[in-house]
Amino acid sequence: MITISKIHRKDTVCALWNEHKYKIFHYVDTTGCSECQLKFYEWGLLQKQIDSLKADVSIIFVVFAKHYTPIEISQRLNKFDNPIFYDVSGDIGKENNFSFNPEYKTFLLDSLNRVIGIGNPVTNKRIWDLYKSQICPSCQPTHP
């Protein structure tokens, strides 16, 4: 169960994230290199692209870690202003039996929270183009 959500180390309430037409759900298990998996700077750039499209999309960033202070510091240093939901007991990961491959821990969800896309748009340009075609049908892919 997610028990805490924070922005820059401050508790925050995120009641409206579920009211968006689309959601990008990103789950991070920081048992390896936290900075390698978090990519806050890149996610911030993606958020700016979403905003420029005027797409009705929220990013749901869920993190399981033993220690959250390094994550909070990285969030602040990378100026990532989205809330981070803490999966403090790892229940989200256990219940969903996520793959070990980080590419399969990011999902595009529709308004009913059904999965309509799988893959990380931050690390894979083609995935971002596929997501964009869903959230902004008039947007064209940026590569052949």
C-alpha positions in Angstrom: 0.0 0.0 0.0 1.3 3.5 -0.8 1.3 5.4 2.4 3.3 8.5 1.7 3.5 11.0 -1.2 6.0 13.8 -1.3 7.4 16.6 -3.4 10.9 17.7 -2.5 10.7 15.9 0.9 7.4 17.6 1.9 4.3 15.5 2.4 1.7 16.3 -0.2 -1.9 15.3 -1.0 -2.4 14.1 -4.6 -6.1 13.6 -4.9 -6.5 14.7 -8.5 -4.0 12.5 -10.2 -6.7 9.9 -11.0 -9.0 12.4 -12.7 -6.8 12.7 -15.8 -7.8 11.0 -19.1 -4.4 9.2 -19.2 -1.8 8.3 -16.7 1.8 7.1 -17.1 2.5 4.8 -14.2 6.2 4.3 -13.5 7.4 1.9 -10.8 10.9 2.0 -9.5 12.5 -0.6 -7.3 15.8 1.0 -6.2 17.6 -2.2 -5.3 20.2 -1.4 -8.0 21.5 2.0 -9.0 18.9 4.5 -7.8 20.0 7.4 -10.0 20.1 5.1 -13.1 16.6 3.9 -12.5 15.0 7.2 -11.4 16.1 9.5 -14.2 14.4 12.5 -12.6 15.9 14.9 -15.1 14.6 13.0 -18.1 11.2 12.5 -16.5 11.0 16.3 -16.0 11.8 16.8 -19.7 9.0 14.4 -20.6 6.6 16.3 -18.3 7.4 19.5 -20.2 6.7 17.7 -23.5 3.4 16.5 -22.2 2.5 20.0 -21.0 3.4 21.4 -24.4 1.0 19.0 -26.1 -1.7 20.1 -23.7 -2.4 16.4 -23.1 -4.5 15.3 -20.2 -1.9 13.1 -18.7 -0.5 12.7 -15.1 2.7 10.9 -14.3 2.4 8.6 -11.3 5.9 7.9 -9.9 6.0 5.1 -7.4 9.2 4.1 -5.7 10.2 1.3 -3.4 13.5 1.9 -1.6 15.1 1.0 1.7 16.1 4.6 2.2 14.2 7.6 0.7 16.6 10.4 1.6 18.9 9.9 -1.4 15.8 9.8 -3.6 14.5 13.0 -2.2 17.9 14.7 -2.6 18.0 13.5 -6.2 14.5 14.8 -6.8 15.5 18.2 -5.5 18.8 18.4 -7.4 17.1 17.4 -10.7 14.2 19.8 -10.1 11.7 17.1 -10.5 8.4 18.6 -9.2 6.1 15.7 -9.6 5.0 13.9 -6.5 6.6 10.6 -5.6 4.5 7.9 -4.0 6.4 5.7 -1.6 5.7 2.0 -1.7 7.3 1.7 1.8 6.6 -2.0 2.2 7.0 -3.0 -1.5 3.4 -4.2 -1.7 2.8 -2.6 -5.2 5.7 -4.6 -6.6 4.7 -7.8 -4.9 1.0 -7.6 -5.9 1.8 -6.8 -9.5 4.7 -9.2 -9.8 6.6 -6.8 -12.0 9.3 -8.0 -14.3 13.0 -7.6 -13.3 13.4 -5.6 -16.6 12.8 -1.9 -15.8 11.2 -1.4 -19.3 8.2 -3.4 -18.1 7.5 -1.3 -15.0 6.1 1.6 -16.9 2.5 1.7 -18.2 0.2 4.0 -20.1 -3.2 3.8 -18.5 -6.5 5.1 -19.8 -9.2 6.9 -17.8 -10.4 3.6 -16.4 -6.8 2.6 -15.4 -6.6 -0.1 -18.0 -3.2 -0.7 -19.4 -3.0 0.5 -23.1 0.8 0.7 -23.4 3.9 -0.9 -21.8 7.4 0.5 -21.8 9.4 3.4 -20.6 9.0 6.5 -22.7 12.0 8.1 -21.1 14.5 5.4 -22.2 12.8 4.4 -25.5 11.9 7.1 -28.1 9.6 4.7 -30.0 7.6 4.0 -26.8 7.2 7.7 -26.4 5.9 8.0 -29.9 3.4 5.2 -29.3 2.3 6.9 -26.1 2.0 10.2 -27.9 -0.2 8.6 -30.6 -2.6 7.6 -27.8 -2.6 10.8 -25.8 -2.3 13.2 -28.7 -3.6 11.6 -31.9 -2.7 14.7 -34.0 0.9 14.4 -33.0 3.3 12.9 -35.5 6.2 10.6 -34.7 9.6 12.3 -34.5 11.6 9.6 -36.4 11.0 7.3 -39.3 
